[in-house]
Amino acid sequence: MKHNTSCTHDMSRSVAMFEIETRNLPGGSVQTVNARDLHQYLEVGKDFSTWIKDRISRYGFVDGADYIVFTNSGENPSGGRPATEYHVSLDMAKELAMVERNERGRQARRYFIECERRLNASPVQYIAQMESQMIQMIEDRVDQTVALRLASSSRVAALAYVSVRELLEEHGAIQKGRTSLNRKIGARLRTRALQCRPPVELLKCPHSGVWLFPRDFAAQYMRDEGRALVSDHNAKQTGQTVMQFGPRRKGRKSNLSVVGKGETTGKGEPA
């Protein structure tokens, strides 16, 4: 019995893909790959049958534990009898790739290691990984497809889009220490844009690399939470806090607390 899955991994310009099948061996279910596909990818000089038999004999692989053999019931493309197929475990596939001692072998080994990592990941980890990859794909797509629009229609972009720096200036953010605030608001705007359905289209300046956001979208964000972040930033930069000393006790240090303007002390008195 077998279950088909696939694991893809970008290994240089020539992308390798092997079908991973879960097969029941005497020792339990094992994820396997077709050795003929691996042989073809590795570009081995020997024919497949000679190569696989030599590797099994030389490195002591065990039938039923490291690999299984079966006859392909389909038509043999080279004519003659049905082809004999070998499905090898991922561990055996990694070793077969490694002993070739060439770049293709190293690429294939890294591929199988990545397959094992993904297949053994918990569902939560797998979903989180896929979401991260999807977000990265969307960001790359936005970067590639809309940068040309910005370059060819910069006047329209300037009117319809706004940068975080412009937002901070419009909302009176103090210049001092504004870099971290710029990054925070920029990251939250990008996250919100990707979470929208459909995602909000962003622009990225091909010259400065600055992200630009639709003005109405950015204005709504500033109303929702951006203004509060700017207010907190300005309060910290202007020192809008008051130091409040508690009563000094004999032989002990005074208690020091920080109370914001307009707040009250613990005794109900204004700060």
C-alpha positions as CSV (number, residue, x, y, z in Angstrom):
1,M,0.0,0.0,0.0
2,K,1.3,3.4,-0.8
3,H,0.4,7.1,-0.3
4,N,1.8,9.7,-2.7
5,T,3.0,13.1,-1.5
6,S,5.5,15.5,-3.1
7,C,8.3,17.6,-1.8
8,T,9.7,20.3,-3.9
9,H,12.9,22.2,-3.2
10,D,14.7,24.8,-5.4
11,M,18.1,23.3,-6.0
12,S,19.8,25.8,-8.3
13,R,18.3,26.8,-11.7
14,S,17.6,23.1,-12.4
15,V,14.8,22.4,-10.0
16,A,14.7,18.8,-8.8
17,M,11.4,17.1,-7.9
18,F,11.0,13.5,-6.6
19,E,7.7,11.9,-5.7
20,I,7.7,10.7,-2.1
21,E,5.7,7.6,-1.5
22,T,4.8,6.1,1.9
23,R,5.1,2.3,1.6
24,N,4.6,-0.4,4.2
25,L,7.8,-2.4,4.8
26,P,8.2,-5.2,7.3
27,G,9.6,-2.7,9.8
28,G,6.6,-0.3,9.4
29,S,5.6,2.6,7.1
30,V,8.6,4.3,5.4
31,Q,8.8,7.2,3.0
32,T,10.5,6.2,-0.2
33,V,11.6,7.6,-3.5
34,N,12.0,5.8,-6.9
35,A,15.6,4.9,-7.3
36,R,15.3,5.2,-11.1
37,D,14.4,8.9,-10.7
38,L,17.3,9.5,-8.4
39,H,19.7,7.7,-10.9
40,Q,18.5,9.9,-13.7
41,Y,18.9,13.1,-11.6
42,L,22.4,12.1,-10.5
43,E,23.4,11.6,-14.1
44,V,25.3,8.4,-13.3
45,G,27.4,7.0,-16.2
46,K,26.3,3.4,-15.6
47,D,22.9,2.0,-16.6
48,F,20.3,1.9,-13.8
49,S,20.2,-1.8,-13.1
50,T,24.0,-2.1,-12.9
51,W,24.2,1.0,-10.7
52,I,21.6,0.1,-8.1
53,K,22.8,-3.6,-7.8
54,D,26.4,-2.4,-7.3
55,R,25.3,0.2,-4.6
56,I,23.2,-2.4,-2.7
57,S,26.1,-4.9,-2.7
58,R,28.8,-2.4,-1.9
59,Y,27.1,-0.6,1.0
60,G,25.1,-3.5,2.5
61,F,21.5,-2.2,2.0
62,V,18.9,-4.7,3.1
63,D,15.8,-5.6,1.0
64,G,12.6,-4.9,3.0
65,A,14.4,-2.5,5.4
66,D,16.2,0.0,3.2
67,Y,14.4,-0.7,-0.1
68,I,11.7,-2.8,-1.8
69,V,11.7,-4.3,-5.3
70,F,8.7,-4.8,-7.6
71,T,8.0,-5.2,-11.2
72,N,6.4,-2.3,-13.0
73,S,3.2,-3.6,-14.7
74,G,3.2,-0.8,-17.2
75,E,4.8,-1.0,-20.6
76,N,8.6,-0.9,-20.7
77,P,9.5,2.2,-22.8
78,S,12.7,0.5,-24.0
79,G,10.8,-2.7,-25.0
80,G,11.2,-6.2,-23.6
81,R,10.1,-7.4,-20.2
82,P,8.5,-5.1,-17.6
83,A,11.0,-3.0,-15.8
84,T,12.2,-3.9,-12.2
85,E,11.7,-0.9,-9.9
86,Y,13.5,-0.1,-6.7
87,H,11.9,2.2,-4.1
88,V,14.4,3.3,-1.5
89,S,14.0,4.9,1.9
90,L,14.9,8.5,2.3
91,D,17.9,7.5,4.4
92,M,19.1,5.2,1.7
93,A,18.5,7.9,-0.9
94,K,20.6,10.4,1.1
95,E,23.5,7.9,1.2
96,L,23.2,7.0,-2.5
97,A,23.4,10.7,-3.3
98,M,26.3,11.3,-0.9
99,V,28.5,8.6,-2.3
100,E,28.4,10.0,-5.8
101,R,30.6,12.8,-4.5
102,N,29.5,15.4,-6.9
103,E,27.4,18.6,-6.9
104,R,24.3,16.8,-8.0
105,G,24.7,14.3,-5.2
106,R,25.1,17.1,-2.7
107,Q,22.0,18.9,-4.0
108,A,19.9,15.7,-3.9
109,R,21.1,14.9,-0.3
110,R,20.0,18.4,0.8
111,Y,16.7,17.9,-1.0
112,F,16.0,14.7,0.9
113,I,17.0,16.3,4.3
114,E,14.5,19.1,3.6
115,C,11.8,16.5,2.7
116,E,12.3,14.7,6.0
117,R,12.1,17.9,7.9
118,R,8.9,18.9,6.3
119,L,7.3,15.5,6.5
120,N,8.2,15.2,10.1
121,A,7.0,18.7,11.1
122,S,3.8,18.9,13.2
123,P,0.7,20.2,11.4
124,V,1.0,23.5,13.3
125,Q,4.6,24.0,12.2
126,Y,3.7,23.0,8.6
127,I,0.8,25.4,8.4
128,A,2.9,28.2,9.9
129,Q,5.7,27.5,7.4
130,M,3.3,27.5,4.4
131,E,1.7,30.8,5.6
132,S,5.2,32.3,5.8
133,Q,6.0,31.1,2.3
134,M,2.7,32.4,0.9
135,I,3.4,35.9,2.5
136,Q,6.9,35.9,1.0
137,M,5.5,34.9,-2.4
138,I,2.9,37.7,-2.3
139,E,5.5,40.2,-1.3
140,D,7.8,39.1,-4.1
141,R,5.0,39.3,-6.6
142,V,4.1,42.8,-5.4
143,D,7.7,43.8,-5.7
144,Q,8.1,42.5,-9.2
145,T,4.8,43.5,-10.8
146,V,4.0,47.0,-9.4
147,A,7.5,48.5,-9.3
148,L,7.3,49.1,-13.0
149,R,3.9,50.9,-12.6
150,L,5.5,53.2,-10.1
151,A,8.4,54.0,-12.4
152,S,6.2,54.6,-15.4
153,S,3.5,56.6,-13.5
154,S,5.3,58.2,-10.6
155,R,3.0,61.2,-10.6
156,V,-0.1,59.1,-10.1
157,A,1.7,57.0,-7.4
158,A,2.6,60.2,-5.5
159,L,-1.0,61.3,-5.4
160,A,-2.6,57.9,-4.6
161,Y,0.1,56.4,-2.3
162,V,1.9,57.5,0.8
163,S,5.1,56.4,2.6
164,V,5.3,55.9,6.3
165,R,7.6,58.9,6.6
166,E,4.9,61.1,5.1
167,L,2.3,59.6,7.5
168,L,4.5,60.4,10.5
169,E,5.1,64.0,9.3
170,E,1.4,64.5,8.7
171,H,0.5,63.3,12.2
172,G,3.2,65.4,13.9
173,A,5.6,62.6,15.0
174,I,8.7,64.1,16.7
175,Q,11.8,63.5,14.5
176,K,14.0,62.3,17.4
177,G,13.9,58.5,17.7
178,R,11.4,58.1,14.8
179,T,13.3,55.3,13.1
180,S,11.8,52.5,15.3
181,L,8.3,54.0,15.0
182,N,8.7,54.1,11.2
183,R,9.7,50.4,11.1
184,K,6.9,49.4,13.5
185,I,4.1,51.2,11.5
186,G,5.5,50.0,8.2
187,A,5.5,46.4,9.3
188,R,2.0,46.6,10.7
189,L,0.7,48.2,7.5
190,R,2.3,45.5,5.3
191,T,0.8,42.8,7.6
192,R,-2.6,44.3,7.5
193,A,-2.4,44.7,3.7
194,L,-1.6,41.0,3.3
195,Q,-4.4,40.0,5.6
196,C,-7.1,41.8,3.6
197,R,-9.1,39.8,1.1
198,P,-8.1,40.4,-1.6
199,P,-4.7,41.7,-0.4
200,V,-4.2,45.5,-0.7
201,E,-1.9,46.3,-3.6
202,L,1.3,48.0,-2.4
203,L,4.0,49.8,-4.3
204,K,7.7,49.7,-3.7
205,C,9.9,52.5,-5.1
206,P,12.5,50.9,-7.4
207,H,15.0,53.7,-6.5
208,S,14.8,54.0,-2.7
209,G,13.1,50.6,-1.8
210,V,10.5,52.4,0.3
211,W,7.1,50.8,0.6
212,L,4.1,53.0,-0.5
213,F,0.6,52.4,0.8
214,P,-2.8,53.5,-0.7
215,R,-3.7,56.8,1.0
216,D,-7.2,55.7,2.1
217,F,-5.9,52.4,3.5
218,A,-3.1,54.1,5.4
219,A,-5.5,56.8,6.7
220,Q,-7.8,54.1,8.1
221,Y,-4.9,52.4,9.8
222,M,-3.8,55.7,11.4
223,R,-7.3,56.2,12.7
224,D,-7.4,52.6,14.1
225,E,-4.0,52.5,15.9
226,G,-1.4,54.6,14.2
227,R,-2.3,57.9,16.0
228,A,-2.0,56.2,19.3
229,L,1.5,54.9,18.4
230,V,2.5,58.5,17.4
231,S,1.1,59.9,20.7
232,D,3.0,57.4,22.7
233,H,6.2,58.2,20.8
234,N,5.8,61.9,21.3
235,A,5.1,61.5,25.0
236,K,8.3,59.5,25.4
237,Q,10.4,62.0,23.5
238,T,9.1,65.0,25.4
239,G,9.3,63.3,28.8
240,Q,5.7,63.6,29.6
241,T,6.1,61.8,32.9
242,V,6.5,62.9,36.5
243,M,8.7,61.3,39.1
244,Q,6.8,60.7,42.3
245,F,8.7,60.0,45.5
246,G,7.0,58.1,48.3
247,P,7.6,59.0,52.0
248,R,11.1,58.3,53.2
249,R,11.3,55.8,56.1
250,K,14.0,55.8,58.6
251,G,16.9,53.6,57.5
252,R,15.3,52.8,54.1
253,K,15.6,54.2,50.6
254,S,12.7,56.3,49.3
255,N,10.1,54.6,47.1
256,L,10.3,56.0,43.6
257,S,7.4,55.7,41.1
258,V,6.7,57.3,37.7
259,V,3.3,58.8,37.2
260,G,2.1,60.2,33.9
261,K,0.7,63.7,33.8
262,G,-3.0,63.8,34.7
263,E,-2.8,60.6,36.7
264,T,-3.2,60.4,40.5
265,T,-1.0,59.0,43.2
266,G,-2.2,56.0,45.3
267,K,-3.6,58.5,47.8
268,G,-6.1,59.9,45.3
269,E,-4.1,63.2,45.0
270,P,-3.2,64.5,41.6
271,A,0.3,63.8,40.4
